[in-house]
Amino acid sequence: MKLKITSIFILLSCLFVTVLGKALYIQVVNRDKLIAYSDSQMVRKTKIYPKRGYILDRNLNPLAINIQTFNLFTFVKKEHNLKKELKQLKKVVPSIDVEKITRQIKRRKKFTWIKREIELTKEQVASIKKFKSISIEARSSRFYPNHELLSQTLGFVGIDNDGLAGIEYEFNDKLQGEPEIYKYFRDAKGRPIKFKSANLDKRAEDITLSIDKDIQASLEEYLKEGVEKHEALRGGAAVMDATTGEIWAIANYPAYDPNFPRRSKNKKLSFISDPFEPGSAFKTLTVASAIEHHIVREDTNYFCERGKFRVGNHYITESDNKHVFEWLSVKDILKYSSNIGTTKIAFDLTYPSLKKTLADFSIGKKTGFEVPGESRGILDSKKNISPLRLSNISFGQGVATTGIQMLASYGPFANGGYYVQPTILKITDAHKTKSKRVIRKETASKITEMLNLAVNEGTGGNAKVKHFEIAGKTSTAQRSNGQGVYSGYISGFIGYPVN
C-alpha cells in the first residue's frame, strides 16, 4: 500500500487510522517517511488500565488503592543472546526461574511472560530497560492497605485488573475506566515495535462507601472475639443507619486478605448470601403484623398451655423446657420469647396477613444491597399453609432469611415505621434514600417498648449498655442442613438504642 502525504503536521509519535474497514497503525519516522503495519502483523495486544478508581470509606479513608507494578516478557524465540540476558536478569530480579522460562519459550508461538505484577525499584527498571531481548511495561495493580478489613465486601481483582468479587466486581465499569491499548508488531528485523492507542479519556471513578473504617474495625474485633470465645464455626454482623439505610459496618469471620485471594476460602460475604432460619428474632415481625392488622394490642392475653401445645399431630413447646407459661400478654410473649404465645397470635392473624407484612419487610426477596451474591432467602409462596407450618414460621422456623434481611427488617421499628433499603454507598442527598412506610408510627413505638422490656427484663439481658436504653431481640435457632435435619445452633441478637 502506498501512502501519499502532501502536507502533514504531527504532534504524536504514532497515529491510528482505519482504511476500508482495516486497522492500520502508522509509525512516524519523520515528516517525509511513514512505516505502516496491519493487524495481520501484530504479535501481541494488551490492555493497560492506568489507574483504577479508589474505594474509600465515608470519611474518605482509602480501602482499595493502586501501586505501581511491572510486567516482564519476551518476543524472542531462538536468539542465543536471550538465555544470557535471562541470567543477567536474575541478578536484578532474583525470583526469576531461568530454566523454567527457557522451557516455556520453546512452547510459545508469539511471546512469553517472564514475570507479572512485580514491584521494582527505579534502579531495577533502569537495568531491565538495557536488555535487548526483554520487554518491560508498567501497570497499576490493586492494593488493600487494611488487609482483612471489610475484605468480603470489597472483593478483589484478577491479574488483568478486572473486578472478580464484591464491590470490585459490582462497580467494575466505574472503577476500571477506559484502558490504553498497546499493540506490538515485528519490524523487518524481527524486533518488537510498540504502539499505544489514543486515550479516550473515560476516566476511572472513585467509589465512596457508607462504611466507617473505625466502626468496621471495632465490629470485626468483637465479632472475632465472640466466634472464638464460643468456638463457633463462623459469625456475621453489621451496623445500619435505620434512617438512611447506610451500612456503617458489615463483616463475616473468618475473613481473608484480598491482597492474596488464592490463599483463602473465606471470600464470600455470608451475611448476605447464606440464608438461615432466623429463630426468635422473627417473632417481632409476627407480633408487629398482628398489631398493624388490629388483631392484638400489647395487653391482649393468651393462654400458653403450660409449655406444651398440640398442633395437628405435633406438639409445640417452648425453647426452654423449664418455661411452663400460663397466661401471658402480647408484650410478655415477646419479652419471654414464647413459641406457643407467638403461634396463637399467628393463628388469629392468619398466614395471608402475615405474608403481606413479611413482603413489605423484604422477607423472601432481595433487599437490593449492592454487593453481589445476595440471596432472596426462603418463604412459602402459597396463599395459605397448614397450621403447623404457620406455627413454625411465626417463631422463625421453616423460613430462611439472610443477615441483611433481618437487619433491614428491624429498621421500621427504630425509625418510626419506614422500611429503608440497605445500601453500601454513602448517601449525600437524603432525598435519595429509598424508603416506604410499612407500619404505623404507633406500631413501631409499641414494638420498641416491648423490645426494650425484652432487654431489661426478658431474654436480652446481656445486651444492656450502661447509660443507654436498648431495644432488641435475642434468637437461638437450630441449624438446618436444608433437608429437615437439625444440628447445632445459630445464636443472634438485633437491637438499637431507644431515643
C-alpha positions as CSV (number, residue, x, y, z in Angstrom):
1,M,0.0,0.0,0.0
2,K,1.4,3.4,-1.0
3,L,0.6,6.4,1.2
4,K,0.9,9.8,-0.4
5,I,1.4,12.6,2.1
6,T,1.3,16.2,0.7
7,S,1.1,18.1,3.9
8,I,1.3,16.9,7.5
9,F,1.7,18.4,10.9
10,I,2.2,15.8,13.7
11,L,2.3,16.2,17.4
12,L,2.2,12.5,18.4
13,S,4.7,9.7,17.8
14,C,2.1,7.4,16.2
15,L,-1.3,7.5,14.6
16,F,-4.2,5.0,14.3
17,V,-6.4,5.1,11.2
18,T,-9.0,2.9,9.6
19,V,-8.7,2.2,5.8
20,L,-11.6,0.4,4.1
21,G,-12.5,-1.2,7.5
22,K,-8.9,-2.5,8.1
23,A,-7.0,-1.4,11.1
24,L,-3.7,0.4,10.1
25,Y,-1.0,1.6,12.5
26,I,1.4,4.2,11.2
27,Q,4.7,5.0,12.9
28,V,6.1,8.4,12.2
29,V,9.8,8.3,11.5
30,N,9.9,11.9,10.2
31,R,7.8,14.3,8.2
32,D,8.5,12.5,4.9
33,K,8.7,8.9,5.9
34,L,6.0,6.7,7.4
35,I,6.0,3.0,8.2
36,A,2.6,1.2,8.2
37,Y,1.6,-2.1,9.9
38,S,-1.6,-4.0,9.7
39,D,-3.3,-6.3,12.3
40,S,-2.1,-9.4,10.4
41,Q,1.5,-8.4,11.5
42,M,0.5,-8.0,15.1
43,V,2.2,-10.3,17.6
44,R,0.6,-9.1,20.9
45,K,-2.3,-6.9,22.0
46,T,-2.8,-5.9,25.6
47,K,-5.0,-3.6,27.7
48,I,-3.4,-1.5,30.4
49,Y,-5.6,0.4,32.9
50,P,-3.6,3.4,34.0
51,K,-5.3,4.0,37.3
52,R,-8.2,2.0,38.8
53,G,-10.6,4.2,40.9
54,Y,-10.1,4.1,44.6
55,I,-12.6,2.7,47.1
56,L,-13.0,5.0,50.1
57,D,-14.9,4.9,53.3
58,R,-17.4,7.6,54.2
59,N,-14.7,9.8,55.7
60,L,-12.5,9.3,52.6
61,N,-10.1,6.8,54.2
62,P,-8.7,4.5,51.5
63,L,-9.9,0.9,51.4
64,A,-8.6,0.0,48.0
65,I,-5.8,1.8,46.2
66,N,-3.2,1.2,43.4
67,I,0.5,0.6,43.4
68,Q,3.0,0.6,40.5
69,T,4.0,-2.8,39.3
70,F,5.6,-4.2,36.1
71,N,5.3,-7.0,33.6
72,L,8.3,-8.6,32.0
73,F,8.0,-10.6,28.8
74,T,9.9,-11.5,25.6
75,F,9.1,-12.0,21.9
76,V,12.4,-13.7,21.2
77,K,12.4,-17.4,20.2
78,K,15.8,-18.6,19.0
79,E,18.1,-15.7,19.7
80,H,21.2,-17.2,21.5
81,N,21.6,-14.0,23.5
82,L,18.2,-14.4,25.3
83,K,19.4,-17.0,27.8
84,K,22.4,-14.9,28.6
85,E,20.2,-11.9,29.3
86,L,17.9,-14.0,31.4
87,K,20.8,-15.0,33.6
88,Q,21.7,-11.3,33.9
89,L,18.1,-10.5,34.7
90,K,18.1,-13.0,37.6
91,K,20.8,-10.9,39.2
92,V,18.4,-7.9,39.0
93,V,15.2,-9.9,39.9
94,P,16.3,-12.9,41.9
95,S,12.9,-14.6,41.8
96,I,13.3,-15.3,38.0
97,D,13.5,-19.0,37.2
98,V,15.7,-19.1,34.1
99,E,15.3,-22.8,33.3
100,K,11.5,-22.7,33.6
101,I,11.2,-19.6,31.4
102,T,13.5,-21.1,28.8
103,R,11.3,-24.2,28.6
104,Q,8.2,-22.1,28.2
105,I,9.7,-20.0,25.4
106,K,10.0,-23.2,23.3
107,R,6.3,-23.9,23.6
108,R,5.0,-20.3,23.0
109,K,4.2,-19.0,19.5
110,K,4.2,-15.3,19.9
111,F,5.5,-14.1,23.3
112,T,6.4,-15.4,26.7
113,W,5.7,-14.0,30.2
114,I,8.8,-13.8,32.3
115,K,7.2,-12.2,35.4
116,R,3.9,-10.4,36.0
117,E,2.8,-7.8,38.6
118,I,6.1,-7.4,40.3
119,E,7.3,-4.3,42.2
120,L,10.6,-2.9,41.1
121,T,12.8,0.0,42.2
122,K,13.9,2.7,39.8
123,E,17.3,1.2,39.6
124,Q,15.9,-2.2,38.7
125,V,13.7,-0.7,36.0
126,A,16.7,1.2,34.5
127,S,18.8,-2.1,34.4
128,I,16.0,-4.1,32.8
129,K,15.5,-1.5,30.0
130,K,19.1,-2.1,28.9
131,F,18.3,-5.6,27.8
132,K,17.6,-6.1,24.1
133,S,15.6,-9.3,24.3
134,I,13.4,-8.5,27.4
135,S,10.5,-6.1,27.3
136,I,9.0,-4.3,30.3
137,E,5.7,-2.5,30.7
138,A,4.4,-0.5,33.7
139,R,1.0,-1.2,35.1
140,S,-1.2,-0.3,38.0
141,S,-2.0,-3.1,40.5
142,R,-4.6,-3.2,43.2
143,F,-3.6,-3.0,46.9
144,Y,-5.7,-3.2,50.0
145,P,-3.9,-1.3,52.8
146,N,-6.1,-2.6,55.6
147,H,-5.7,-6.2,54.6
148,E,-8.6,-8.3,56.1
149,L,-10.7,-5.2,57.0
150,L,-14.0,-5.3,55.0
151,S,-12.4,-7.9,52.7
152,Q,-15.5,-9.9,51.8
153,T,-17.4,-6.7,50.9
154,L,-14.6,-5.1,48.9
155,G,-13.8,-8.3,46.9
156,F,-10.7,-8.4,44.8
157,V,-9.4,-8.1,41.2
158,G,-7.7,-10.5,38.9
159,I,-4.3,-10.3,37.3
160,D,-5.8,-8.3,34.4
161,N,-7.3,-5.7,36.8
162,D,-10.9,-6.9,36.3
163,G,-13.1,-7.0,39.4
164,L,-13.9,-10.6,40.3
165,A,-15.9,-10.2,43.6
166,G,-17.6,-7.8,45.9
167,I,-17.6,-4.0,45.2
168,E,-14.7,-4.5,42.8
169,Y,-17.0,-6.7,40.6
170,E,-20.3,-4.8,41.1
171,F,-18.8,-1.4,40.2
172,N,-16.1,-2.6,37.8
173,D,-17.1,-0.4,34.9
174,K,-16.8,2.8,37.0
175,L,-13.7,1.7,38.8
176,Q,-11.8,0.4,35.8
177,G,-12.3,3.3,33.4
178,E,-11.0,3.1,29.8
179,P,-7.9,1.1,29.0
180,E,-4.9,2.1,26.9
181,I,-4.4,-0.4,24.1
182,Y,-0.9,-1.5,23.4
183,K,-0.1,-3.4,20.2
184,Y,3.2,-5.0,19.3
185,F,4.4,-5.6,15.7
186,R,7.6,-7.0,14.3
187,D,9.8,-4.8,12.1
188,A,11.8,-6.1,9.2
189,K,14.5,-7.4,11.5
190,G,12.0,-9.2,13.8
191,R,12.3,-6.7,16.6
192,P,9.1,-5.8,18.5
193,I,7.6,-2.3,17.8
194,K,5.1,-1.0,20.3
195,F,2.1,1.3,19.5
196,K,-0.2,2.9,22.0
197,S,-3.9,3.8,21.2
198,A,-5.3,7.2,21.6
199,N,-6.6,7.9,25.2
200,L,-10.4,8.0,25.0
201,D,-10.4,9.9,28.4
202,K,-13.0,7.8,30.1
203,R,-11.5,8.3,33.5
204,A,-11.9,5.8,36.3
205,E,-14.2,6.9,39.1
206,D,-13.6,6.6,42.8
207,I,-16.4,4.9,44.9
208,T,-17.3,6.2,48.3
209,L,-18.8,3.7,50.6
210,S,-21.2,4.2,53.6
211,I,-18.7,2.2,55.7
212,D,-17.0,3.9,58.7
213,K,-13.5,2.4,58.9
214,D,-13.2,2.8,62.7
215,I,-16.6,1.2,63.3
216,Q,-15.8,-1.5,60.9
217,A,-12.6,-2.3,62.7
218,S,-14.4,-2.5,66.1
219,L,-17.1,-4.7,64.7
220,E,-14.6,-7.1,63.3
221,E,-12.6,-7.2,66.5
222,Y,-15.7,-8.0,68.6
223,L,-17.0,-10.5,66.1
224,K,-13.8,-12.4,66.1
225,E,-13.7,-12.4,69.9
226,G,-17.3,-13.8,70.0
227,V,-16.7,-16.5,67.5
228,E,-13.5,-17.7,69.2
229,K,-14.9,-17.5,72.7
230,H,-17.9,-19.7,71.8
231,E,-15.9,-21.9,69.5
232,A,-18.3,-21.2,66.6
233,L,-17.8,-22.2,63.0
234,R,-18.2,-18.6,61.8
235,G,-20.1,-15.4,62.6
236,G,-21.6,-12.3,60.9
237,A,-22.6,-8.8,62.0
238,A,-23.5,-5.4,60.6
239,V,-24.4,-1.9,61.7
240,M,-27.0,0.1,59.7
241,D,-28.3,3.7,59.9
242,A,-32.0,3.0,60.3
243,T,-32.9,6.4,58.8
244,T,-30.8,6.3,55.6
245,G,-30.2,2.6,55.2
246,E,-26.4,3.2,55.1
247,I,-24.4,0.2,56.2
248,W,-21.7,1.6,58.5
249,A,-20.0,-1.8,59.1
250,I,-20.5,-5.4,57.8
251,A,-18.4,-8.4,58.3
252,N,-18.1,-12.2,58.5
253,Y,-15.4,-14.1,60.4
254,P,-13.2,-15.8,59.4
255,A,-12.2,-13.3,56.7
256,Y,-9.2,-13.2,54.3
257,D,-6.6,-10.9,52.9
258,P,-7.7,-9.7,49.4
259,N,-4.1,-9.0,48.5
260,F,-3.7,-12.8,48.4
261,P,-7.2,-14.1,47.4
262,R,-5.9,-17.5,46.3
263,R,-4.7,-18.3,49.8
264,S,-8.2,-18.4,51.5
265,K,-11.6,-20.0,51.1
266,N,-13.4,-17.3,53.2
267,K,-14.1,-14.8,50.3
268,K,-17.9,-15.0,50.5
269,L,-19.9,-12.4,52.4
270,S,-22.2,-15.0,54.1
271,F,-24.1,-12.2,55.8
272,I,-25.9,-11.5,52.6
273,S,-25.5,-14.8,50.7
274,D,-26.3,-17.6,53.1
275,P,-29.9,-18.0,54.3
276,F,-30.6,-19.4,57.8
277,E,-33.6,-20.0,60.0
278,P,-33.8,-16.7,62.0
279,G,-35.5,-18.2,65.1
280,S,-36.9,-16.0,67.8
281,A,-35.9,-12.7,66.2
282,F,-38.6,-13.4,63.7
283,K,-41.3,-13.3,66.4
284,T,-41.1,-9.5,66.4
285,L,-42.3,-9.4,62.8
286,T,-45.3,-11.7,63.7
287,V,-46.3,-9.5,66.6
288,A,-45.8,-6.3,64.6
289,S,-48.1,-7.7,61.8
290,A,-50.8,-8.6,64.3
291,I,-50.7,-5.1,65.9
292,E,-50.7,-3.5,62.5
293,H,-53.7,-5.5,61.4
294,H,-55.5,-4.7,64.6
295,I,-55.6,-8.3,65.7
296,V,-54.0,-7.7,69.1
297,R,-52.8,-5.0,71.4
298,E,-49.8,-5.2,73.7
299,D,-52.1,-6.1,76.6
300,T,-54.0,-8.9,74.8
301,N,-53.7,-12.1,76.8
302,Y,-53.1,-15.7,75.5
303,F,-53.0,-18.9,77.5
304,C,-49.7,-20.6,76.8
305,E,-50.7,-24.1,77.6
306,R,-48.1,-24.6,80.4
307,G,-45.4,-25.2,77.8
308,K,-47.0,-27.8,75.5
309,F,-49.4,-27.1,72.7
310,R,-50.7,-29.7,70.3
311,V,-51.0,-28.6,66.6
312,G,-52.2,-31.4,64.4
313,N,-50.1,-34.5,65.2
314,H,-47.2,-32.4,66.7
315,Y,-46.6,-30.6,69.9
316,I,-45.2,-27.0,70.0
317,T,-43.0,-26.5,73.1
318,E,-41.1,-23.5,74.5
319,S,-37.4,-23.1,73.6
320,D,-36.6,-23.7,77.3
321,N,-38.4,-26.8,78.7
322,K,-38.4,-25.1,82.2
323,H,-40.9,-22.5,80.9
324,V,-44.4,-23.5,81.7
325,F,-46.2,-20.3,81.0
326,E,-49.9,-19.9,81.5
327,W,-51.4,-16.5,80.8
328,L,-49.1,-14.1,79.0
329,S,-49.9,-10.7,77.5
330,V,-48.5,-10.0,74.0
331,K,-45.7,-7.8,75.4
332,D,-44.8,-10.7,77.8
333,I,-44.9,-13.2,74.9
334,L,-42.2,-11.1,73.1
335,K,-40.3,-10.4,76.4
336,Y,-40.1,-14.1,77.3
337,S,-39.9,-15.3,73.7
338,S,-42.8,-17.7,73.9
339,N,-43.2,-20.1,71.0
340,I,-46.7,-21.1,72.0
341,G,-47.9,-17.5,72.5
342,T,-46.5,-16.4,69.2
343,T,-48.2,-19.4,67.5
344,K,-51.6,-18.4,68.9
345,I,-51.0,-14.8,67.7
346,A,-50.3,-16.1,64.2
347,F,-53.4,-18.3,64.2
348,D,-55.5,-15.2,64.9
349,L,-53.6,-13.2,62.3
350,T,-53.7,-15.9,59.5
351,Y,-50.9,-16.5,57.0
352,P,-52.2,-14.2,54.2
353,S,-52.0,-11.2,56.6
354,L,-48.6,-12.2,58.0
355,K,-47.3,-12.8,54.5
356,K,-48.2,-9.3,53.4
357,T,-46.3,-7.8,56.3
358,L,-43.3,-10.0,55.5
359,A,-43.3,-9.0,51.9
360,D,-43.3,-5.3,52.9
361,F,-40.3,-6.1,55.1
362,S,-38.5,-7.8,52.1
363,I,-38.6,-11.2,53.6
364,G,-38.4,-13.7,50.8
365,K,-36.9,-11.3,48.3
366,K,-33.6,-9.5,47.8
367,T,-33.2,-6.2,49.6
368,G,-31.2,-4.6,46.7
369,F,-28.0,-4.4,48.7
370,E,-25.2,-3.5,46.1
371,V,-22.8,-6.4,46.9
372,P,-23.2,-9.3,44.5
373,G,-24.3,-12.7,45.8
374,E,-27.3,-11.7,47.8
375,S,-29.9,-14.4,48.4
376,R,-33.6,-13.9,48.5
377,G,-34.0,-16.4,51.3
378,I,-36.9,-18.9,51.5
379,L,-40.5,-18.1,52.3
380,D,-43.5,-20.2,51.4
381,S,-45.2,-18.6,48.4
382,K,-48.6,-20.4,48.8
383,K,-51.7,-18.3,49.6
384,N,-52.3,-20.3,52.7
385,I,-50.4,-23.0,54.6
386,S,-51.1,-25.6,57.3
387,P,-51.5,-24.6,61.0
388,L,-48.3,-26.5,61.8
389,R,-46.3,-24.7,59.2
390,L,-47.8,-21.3,60.2
391,S,-46.8,-22.0,63.8
392,N,-43.2,-22.8,62.8
393,I,-42.9,-19.7,60.6
394,S,-44.3,-17.4,63.2
395,F,-41.3,-18.1,65.5
396,G,-38.7,-18.3,62.8
397,Q,-38.6,-21.9,61.7
398,G,-39.5,-23.2,58.2
399,V,-38.4,-19.8,56.8
400,A,-34.9,-18.8,55.8
401,T,-33.5,-15.2,55.8
402,T,-30.1,-13.6,55.4
403,G,-28.4,-11.3,57.9
404,I,-29.0,-8.3,55.8
405,Q,-32.7,-9.1,55.5
406,M,-33.1,-9.3,59.3
407,L,-31.1,-6.2,59.9
408,A,-33.2,-4.2,57.5
409,S,-36.5,-5.7,58.8
410,Y,-35.8,-4.1,62.2
411,G,-35.3,-0.6,60.7
412,P,-39.0,0.3,60.7
413,F,-39.2,-0.3,64.5
414,A,-36.2,2.1,65.0
415,N,-37.2,4.9,62.6
416,G,-40.9,5.2,63.1
417,G,-42.3,2.7,60.6
418,Y,-40.3,3.1,57.3
419,Y,-38.6,0.2,55.5
420,V,-35.3,1.6,54.2
421,Q,-33.4,-0.2,51.6
422,P,-29.9,-1.0,52.9
423,T,-27.0,0.4,50.9
424,I,-23.2,0.1,50.9
425,L,-22.9,3.6,49.2
426,K,-22.6,6.8,51.1
427,I,-25.7,8.9,50.8
428,T,-25.0,12.6,50.3
429,D,-28.6,13.6,49.5
430,A,-31.2,12.5,52.0
431,H,-33.9,12.7,49.3
432,K,-32.2,9.7,47.5
433,T,-33.0,7.4,50.4
434,K,-35.1,4.5,49.2
435,S,-37.8,4.1,51.8
436,K,-41.5,3.3,52.2
437,R,-43.9,3.3,55.1
438,V,-44.7,-0.3,56.1
439,I,-46.3,0.1,59.6
440,R,-47.8,3.0,61.5
441,K,-45.7,5.1,63.8
442,E,-47.8,3.9,66.8
443,T,-47.0,0.3,65.9
444,A,-43.3,1.0,65.7
445,S,-43.4,2.7,69.1
446,K,-45.2,-0.2,70.7
447,I,-42.8,-2.7,69.3
448,T,-39.9,-0.6,70.6
449,E,-41.3,-0.5,74.1
450,M,-41.7,-4.3,74.0
451,L,-38.2,-4.9,72.7
452,N,-36.9,-2.6,75.4
453,L,-38.6,-4.8,78.0
454,A,-37.1,-7.9,76.4
455,V,-33.6,-6.4,77.1
456,N,-34.3,-5.0,80.5
457,E,-36.5,-7.8,81.9
458,G,-36.5,-10.6,79.5
459,T,-34.2,-12.8,77.4
460,G,-31.9,-9.9,76.2
461,G,-30.2,-9.0,79.5
462,N,-26.7,-9.4,78.1
463,A,-27.4,-6.6,75.6
464,K,-27.8,-4.0,78.3
465,V,-25.5,-1.0,77.8
466,K,-24.7,1.4,80.7
467,H,-26.2,4.9,80.2
468,F,-28.2,3.7,77.2
469,E,-31.7,2.2,76.7
470,I,-31.6,-0.6,74.3
471,A,-34.5,-2.3,72.4
472,G,-33.7,-5.7,70.9
473,K,-34.4,-9.4,70.5
474,T,-32.3,-12.5,71.0
475,S,-32.5,-15.5,68.8
476,T,-31.3,-19.1,69.2
477,A,-32.3,-21.1,66.2
478,Q,-31.5,-24.7,65.3
479,R,-29.2,-25.1,62.4
480,S,-30.8,-26.9,59.4
481,N,-29.0,-28.7,56.7
482,G,-31.8,-27.8,54.3
483,Q,-33.3,-31.3,54.3
484,G,-35.2,-31.2,57.6
485,V,-32.2,-32.4,59.7
486,Y,-31.1,-30.1,62.5
487,S,-27.7,-30.0,64.3
488,G,-26.1,-27.2,66.3
489,Y,-27.5,-23.7,66.8
490,I,-27.3,-20.2,65.3
491,S,-27.4,-17.5,68.0
492,G,-28.1,-13.9,67.3
493,F,-29.2,-10.5,68.5
494,I,-30.7,-7.5,66.8
495,G,-31.1,-4.2,68.6
496,Y,-31.0,-0.4,68.6
497,P,-30.8,2.4,71.0
498,V,-34.1,4.0,72.2
499,N,-34.4,7.7,71.9
